Structure formats: structure tokens, C-alpha cells
Amino acid sequence: MNLKDCYIKLGGDYDAVLGRLRREQTVQKFVFKFLKDTSFDLFEASMNSGNYEEALRAVHTLKGICQNLSFDRLYASSNLVTQALKENDPERAASMIPQLSEDYHGTVCAIEEYQRSEEE
């Protein structure tokens, strides 16, 4: 698997991120750094504890990272949750968590698969 295949699998726009960051090595560096980002975990914990202000900060951070890396699918779902929390509608945000979680975990799995192929 190459980086472009990884982007296809995670529902991203490889050409857009390459145009923004200019070098595939730079894109790869930030894609791998995404695996260490804790925004999604913080979002889930904050939603579970009812700390919607912290949940908004966490999902907004996730959304920004996805926008910068052109992770379009995950950006779309994190943007919807961000909007719901900005509108003080935690119930609507909570109803979107399954899709957000699916998109997040699909992104992580695609990156991990790509990372493994690079190590071989």
C-alpha cells in the first residue's frame, strides 16, 4: 500500500494534501503523527462525563487536523458533531457519535495498514 492508496481507503484527498504540504514525506510524517493525537479519546471521555465544553474543544481540534490533512470523510463527521455542540445540542451530537467513531477508526486502521506496509 502506498500513501495515495491509504488516502483512498480513509476517504481523503491525497492531491489536496500534497498540494498543501508539497512533499509526500511531509504528508507521511503528519499522517503518522495523527495516530498519536488524543483528540478523539478526549472527545469520547468528555461526552461520557457530560463535559460538553471540553468535548467541543476536542472534536473541533480533530476537525481542524482532518481539514489540514484532507481526511475528508472524518472531517465531515467531526464537523457535524462540532456544529451540534456549538449549537448547544449535545443530544444531536451524541446521536452522531457512531458515525464519527466509525470514520475515526476507519482512518486509524487505514493509516496503521499503510504504516505496516512501510515497515516491511
Contacts in CASP RR format, 6 or more apart in sequence:
PFRMAT RR
TARGET T0000
AUTHOR 0000-0000-0000
METHOD contacts of the structure
MODEL  1
MNLKDCYIKLGGDYDAVLGRLRREQTVQKFVFKFLKDTSFDLFEASMNSG
NYEEALRAVHTLKGICQNLSFDRLYASSNLVTQALKENDPERAASMIPQL
SEDYHGTVCAIEEYQRSEEE
1 9 0 8 1.000
1 113 0 8 1.000
1 114 0 8 1.000
1 117 0 8 1.000
2 114 0 8 1.000
2 117 0 8 1.000
3 14 0 8 1.000
3 24 0 8 1.000
3 27 0 8 1.000
3 28 0 8 1.000
3 31 0 8 1.000
3 114 0 8 1.000
4 14 0 8 1.000
5 114 0 8 1.000
6 31 0 8 1.000
6 110 0 8 1.000
6 111 0 8 1.000
6 113 0 8 1.000
6 114 0 8 1.000
7 13 0 8 1.000
7 14 0 8 1.000
7 17 0 8 1.000
7 70 0 8 1.000
8 14 0 8 1.000
9 110 0 8 1.000
9 113 0 8 1.000
10 71 0 8 1.000
10 73 0 8 1.000
10 74 0 8 1.000
10 106 0 8 1.000
10 107 0 8 1.000
10 110 0 8 1.000
10 111 0 8 1.000
11 71 0 8 1.000
11 72 0 8 1.000
11 73 0 8 1.000
11 74 0 8 1.000
11 107 0 8 1.000
12 70 0 8 1.000
12 71 0 8 1.000
12 72 0 8 1.000
12 73 0 8 1.000
13 70 0 8 1.000
13 72 0 8 1.000
14 27 0 8 1.000
14 70 0 8 1.000
16 70 0 8 1.000
17 27 0 8 1.000
17 68 0 8 1.000
17 69 0 8 1.000
17 70 0 8 1.000
18 24 0 8 1.000
18 27 0 8 1.000
20 68 0 8 1.000
20 70 0 8 1.000
21 27 0 8 1.000
21 30 0 8 1.000
27 69 0 8 1.000
28 118 0 8 1.000
30 68 0 8 1.000
30 69 0 8 1.000
31 69 0 8 1.000
31 111 0 8 1.000
31 114 0 8 1.000
32 111 0 8 1.000
32 115 0 8 1.000
34 65 0 8 1.000
34 69 0 8 1.000
34 71 0 8 1.000
34 107 0 8 1.000
34 108 0 8 1.000
34 111 0 8 1.000
35 108 0 8 1.000
35 111 0 8 1.000
35 112 0 8 1.000
35 115 0 8 1.000
37 62 0 8 1.000
37 65 0 8 1.000
39 58 0 8 1.000
39 59 0 8 1.000
39 61 0 8 1.000
39 62 0 8 1.000
39 65 0 8 1.000
40 58 0 8 1.000
40 62 0 8 1.000
40 104 0 8 1.000
42 54 0 8 1.000
42 55 0 8 1.000
42 58 0 8 1.000
43 55 0 8 1.000
43 58 0 8 1.000
43 59 0 8 1.000
43 62 0 8 1.000
43 81 0 8 1.000
44 97 0 8 1.000
44 101 0 8 1.000
46 52 0 8 1.000
46 54 0 8 1.000
46 55 0 8 1.000
46 58 0 8 1.000
47 55 0 8 1.000
47 90 0 8 1.000
47 93 0 8 1.000
47 94 0 8 1.000
47 97 0 8 1.000
50 90 0 8 1.000
52 85 0 8 1.000
52 88 0 8 1.000
52 90 0 8 1.000
52 93 0 8 1.000
55 85 0 8 1.000
55 90 0 8 1.000
55 93 0 8 1.000
56 82 0 8 1.000
56 85 0 8 1.000
56 86 0 8 1.000
59 78 0 8 1.000
59 81 0 8 1.000
59 82 0 8 1.000
59 85 0 8 1.000
59 93 0 8 1.000
59 100 0 8 1.000
60 82 0 8 1.000
62 74 0 8 1.000
62 78 0 8 1.000
62 104 0 8 1.000
63 75 0 8 1.000
63 78 0 8 1.000
63 79 0 8 1.000
63 82 0 8 1.000
64 75 0 8 1.000
64 78 0 8 1.000
65 71 0 8 1.000
66 72 0 8 1.000
66 74 0 8 1.000
66 75 0 8 1.000
66 78 0 8 1.000
67 75 0 8 1.000
71 107 0 8 1.000
73 103 0 8 1.000
73 107 0 8 1.000
74 100 0 8 1.000
74 103 0 8 1.000
74 104 0 8 1.000
74 107 0 8 1.000
76 103 0 8 1.000
77 96 0 8 1.000
77 99 0 8 1.000
77 100 0 8 1.000
77 103 0 8 1.000
77 104 0 8 1.000
78 100 0 8 1.000
78 103 0 8 1.000
80 96 0 8 1.000
80 99 0 8 1.000
80 100 0 8 1.000
81 93 0 8 1.000
81 96 0 8 1.000
81 97 0 8 1.000
81 100 0 8 1.000
84 90 0 8 1.000
84 92 0 8 1.000
84 93 0 8 1.000
84 96 0 8 1.000
85 93 0 8 1.000
END
